[in-house]
């Protein structure tokens, strides 16, 4: 998955959420570290290391 595109799509309202599991977190982290609009996205932690990212309102 292209997490940079997914983060931009989430910020722009094209998608509602991104689900990240521990298995794919390293790949997601690379995109997140370079994402200039981190303050527009929030993560919601779930059991077993799963995180759902949604737009902040």
Phi, psi and omega in degrees: 000142176271097184288333175297314178295319180297319178295318177295319177296321178295314179300321182277357178083012179284333174230161184265333183197162172233125177260127182239127177257164178303329182294327182254000183303318179302321178293316178297318184301323179299316179290319182297319181298331181260003183276116186286347186247040182303329181289353179265356184234142174230149179257141178243114183280142177233177179297153174065027174082005180281138178230134176253125178259131181226165176290141172279144179252000000 
